[in-house]
Amino acid sequence: MNKIIIDAFTWRRAVKVFDTTKKVSEEDLATILEAGRLAPSSIGTEAWKFIVVTDPETRGKLREVAYGQQQVTDASHLIVIARRTDVESIAPELIARTAKAQGKAEGELEGLSKMASGGIMGKPEGAVRDGWLAAQTYIPLGMMMAAASMIGVDNAGMEGFDNAKVDEILGLPEKHLASVTFLVLGYRGDDAYSQSPKVRRTIDEVVERV
């Protein structure tokens, strides 16, 4: 096993108490966000947005609708990971983006266009489609958490908040977005949880070879 990777993931904890005097550098933040941008997605849709919340007053409001969890305001950085809600725009944007990157005309990507449109619009409206879009956002969340851990930045993903109120505070509906998770970044403070033994099932319990 690669010791560098395993040590970073062993060190990583879902930090509850952050040192408010320590800040993540812009360089490290850029690395973490770039890891999220490079995340894979189903059909290459990238149906997400990462919102870096820097305004203290806004972070205070978000803490209120996150059941008072101190990480929201005390961490160096707060990132809200949101899913797209304008599903009809996702496939056309993918085709335009792909055509530009590959130096092709959009008409040459008819097969991809049909696959993308069918893969997105073919899902039932409502909970099924929304759930699929939300599930996609956990891929960049995981990659950003992994990247942060590799460079020694404490991190935690959070779901404990009132999504509708978060969306209202950040004005997400008019941006065709809906919040899914928070990602907090910083450096651990006097956090007893981080000092306790890590609890995980054994490799034999989670891996089966057939």
C-alpha positions as CSV (number, residue, x, y, z in Angstrom):
1,M,0.0,0.0,0.0
2,N,1.0,3.6,-0.6
3,K,1.9,4.8,2.9
4,I,1.6,8.5,2.0
5,I,-2.1,8.1,1.0
6,I,-3.0,5.7,3.8
7,D,-1.4,7.9,6.4
8,A,-3.3,11.0,5.1
9,F,-6.6,9.1,5.2
10,T,-5.9,7.7,8.7
11,W,-5.1,11.1,10.0
12,R,-8.3,12.6,8.5
13,R,-11.2,13.1,10.9
14,A,-14.6,14.8,10.7
15,V,-13.3,17.8,12.8
16,K,-15.9,19.3,15.1
17,V,-13.8,22.0,16.7
18,F,-11.6,24.3,14.5
19,D,-8.8,26.6,15.5
20,T,-10.3,30.0,14.5
21,T,-6.8,31.6,14.5
22,K,-5.6,29.4,11.6
23,K,-6.6,30.0,8.0
24,V,-6.2,27.8,4.9
25,S,-4.0,29.5,2.3
26,E,-5.4,30.6,-1.0
27,E,-3.0,28.1,-2.7
28,D,-4.3,25.2,-0.7
29,L,-7.9,26.3,-1.2
30,A,-7.3,26.5,-5.0
31,T,-5.9,23.0,-5.0
32,I,-8.9,21.6,-3.1
33,L,-11.4,23.4,-5.4
34,E,-9.4,22.2,-8.5
35,A,-9.7,18.6,-7.2
36,G,-13.5,19.1,-7.1
37,R,-13.5,20.6,-10.6
38,L,-11.7,17.6,-12.0
39,A,-14.1,15.1,-10.4
40,P,-15.8,12.7,-12.8
41,S,-19.5,12.7,-13.3
42,S,-22.1,10.5,-15.0
43,I,-22.0,11.2,-18.7
44,G,-19.7,14.1,-17.9
45,T,-22.6,16.3,-16.8
46,E,-20.8,18.2,-14.0
47,A,-24.2,19.2,-12.7
48,W,-22.9,21.0,-9.7
49,K,-21.6,24.3,-8.3
50,F,-19.2,25.0,-5.4
51,I,-20.1,28.1,-3.5
52,V,-17.3,29.5,-1.2
53,V,-19.0,31.5,1.5
54,T,-16.7,34.2,2.8
55,D,-19.1,36.8,4.3
56,P,-19.2,36.4,8.1
57,E,-22.8,37.6,8.4
58,T,-23.9,35.0,5.8
59,R,-22.0,32.3,7.6
60,G,-23.7,33.2,10.8
61,K,-27.1,32.9,9.2
62,L,-26.1,29.5,7.8
63,R,-25.0,28.4,11.2
64,E,-28.5,29.2,12.5
65,V,-30.1,26.9,10.0
66,A,-27.5,24.3,10.5
67,Y,-28.7,23.7,14.1
68,G,-26.0,25.9,15.6
69,Q,-23.1,23.7,14.5
70,Q,-20.0,25.8,15.2
71,Q,-18.0,24.4,12.3
72,V,-20.0,26.5,9.9
73,T,-18.6,29.7,11.3
74,D,-15.4,28.6,13.0
75,A,-13.8,26.7,10.1
76,S,-11.4,28.6,7.9
77,H,-13.5,28.1,4.9
78,L,-17.1,27.0,4.2
79,I,-18.0,25.6,0.8
80,V,-21.6,24.8,-0.1
81,I,-21.9,22.1,-2.7
82,A,-25.1,22.5,-4.8
83,R,-26.8,20.5,-7.6
84,R,-28.2,22.0,-10.7
85,T,-32.0,22.3,-11.0
86,D,-32.2,23.5,-14.6
87,V,-31.9,19.9,-15.9
88,E,-33.0,20.9,-19.5
89,S,-29.8,23.0,-19.9
90,I,-27.3,20.4,-18.7
91,A,-27.0,18.2,-21.8
92,P,-26.8,21.1,-24.3
93,E,-24.1,22.7,-22.2
94,L,-22.2,19.4,-22.2
95,I,-22.3,19.2,-26.0
96,A,-21.1,22.8,-26.4
97,R,-18.3,22.2,-23.8
98,T,-17.2,19.0,-25.5
99,A,-17.3,20.4,-29.0
100,K,-15.1,23.3,-27.9
101,A,-12.6,21.1,-26.1
102,Q,-12.3,18.6,-29.0
103,G,-12.4,21.2,-31.8
104,K,-15.5,19.7,-33.3
105,A,-18.9,21.0,-34.5
106,E,-21.8,20.3,-32.2
107,G,-23.5,18.3,-35.0
108,E,-20.6,15.8,-34.9
109,L,-21.6,14.8,-31.3
110,E,-25.1,13.6,-32.1
111,G,-24.5,10.3,-30.4
112,L,-23.3,11.9,-27.2
113,S,-26.1,14.4,-27.3
114,K,-28.8,11.7,-27.5
115,M,-27.1,9.7,-24.7
116,A,-26.8,12.7,-22.4
117,S,-30.3,13.9,-23.0
118,G,-31.8,10.5,-22.5
119,G,-29.7,9.8,-19.5
120,I,-30.9,13.0,-17.8
121,M,-34.3,13.8,-19.1
122,G,-35.2,10.1,-19.3
123,K,-35.2,9.9,-15.5
124,P,-38.6,10.5,-13.8
125,E,-39.1,14.0,-12.7
126,G,-39.1,14.7,-9.0
127,A,-37.4,12.6,-6.3
128,V,-35.7,10.2,-8.7
129,R,-34.1,12.8,-10.9
130,D,-33.3,15.1,-8.0
131,G,-31.8,12.2,-6.1
132,W,-29.6,11.3,-9.1
133,L,-28.3,14.9,-9.4
134,A,-27.7,15.2,-5.7
135,A,-25.8,11.8,-5.7
136,Q,-23.4,13.2,-8.4
137,T,-22.3,16.0,-6.0
138,Y,-20.8,13.5,-3.6
139,I,-18.1,12.6,-6.1
140,P,-16.4,16.1,-6.0
141,L,-17.1,16.3,-2.3
142,G,-15.1,13.1,-1.8
143,M,-12.3,14.2,-4.0
144,M,-12.0,17.6,-2.3
145,M,-12.0,15.9,1.1
146,A,-9.3,13.5,-0.2
147,A,-7.2,16.4,-1.6
148,A,-7.5,18.4,1.6
149,S,-6.4,15.4,3.7
150,M,-3.4,14.8,1.4
151,I,-2.1,18.4,2.0
152,G,-2.8,18.4,5.7
153,V,-6.0,20.5,5.7
154,D,-8.7,19.3,8.1
155,N,-12.1,18.8,6.6
156,A,-15.6,17.6,7.2
157,G,-18.6,17.1,5.0
158,M,-21.9,18.1,6.5
159,E,-25.5,17.3,5.8
160,G,-27.1,18.6,9.0
161,F,-28.9,21.7,7.9
162,D,-32.2,23.0,6.5
163,N,-31.7,22.8,2.8
164,A,-34.6,25.1,1.9
165,K,-33.4,27.8,4.3
166,V,-29.8,27.5,3.1
167,D,-31.1,27.9,-0.5
168,E,-33.1,31.0,0.5
169,I,-30.1,32.6,2.3
170,L,-27.8,32.1,-0.6
171,G,-30.4,32.9,-3.3
172,L,-29.9,29.6,-4.9
173,P,-33.3,29.0,-6.5
174,E,-32.9,32.0,-8.9
175,K,-29.5,30.6,-9.8
176,H,-31.1,27.2,-10.6
177,L,-29.3,25.5,-7.8
178,A,-30.2,23.5,-4.7
179,S,-27.8,22.9,-1.7
180,V,-26.8,19.3,-1.0
181,T,-23.8,19.4,1.4
182,F,-21.4,21.6,3.2
183,L,-17.6,21.2,3.2
184,V,-15.7,22.9,6.0
185,L,-12.0,23.4,5.8
186,G,-9.4,24.5,8.4
187,Y,-7.2,23.2,11.2
188,R,-8.4,21.2,14.2
189,G,-8.5,22.9,17.6
190,D,-9.0,21.2,21.0
191,D,-11.2,18.5,19.5
192,A,-11.5,15.4,21.7
193,Y,-13.2,13.6,18.8
194,S,-10.1,13.9,16.6
195,Q,-7.9,12.5,19.3
196,S,-10.0,9.3,19.9
197,P,-9.2,6.0,18.1
198,K,-10.4,5.8,14.5
199,V,-13.3,3.4,14.1
200,R,-13.6,1.4,10.9
201,R,-14.6,-2.1,9.9
202,T,-11.7,-4.4,8.9
203,I,-10.7,-4.8,5.2
204,D,-12.1,-8.3,5.3
205,E,-15.5,-7.0,6.4
206,V,-15.8,-4.4,3.6
207,V,-14.1,-6.2,0.7
208,E,-15.3,-9.4,-1.0
209,R,-13.5,-11.0,-3.9
210,V,-15.5,-13.2,-6.3
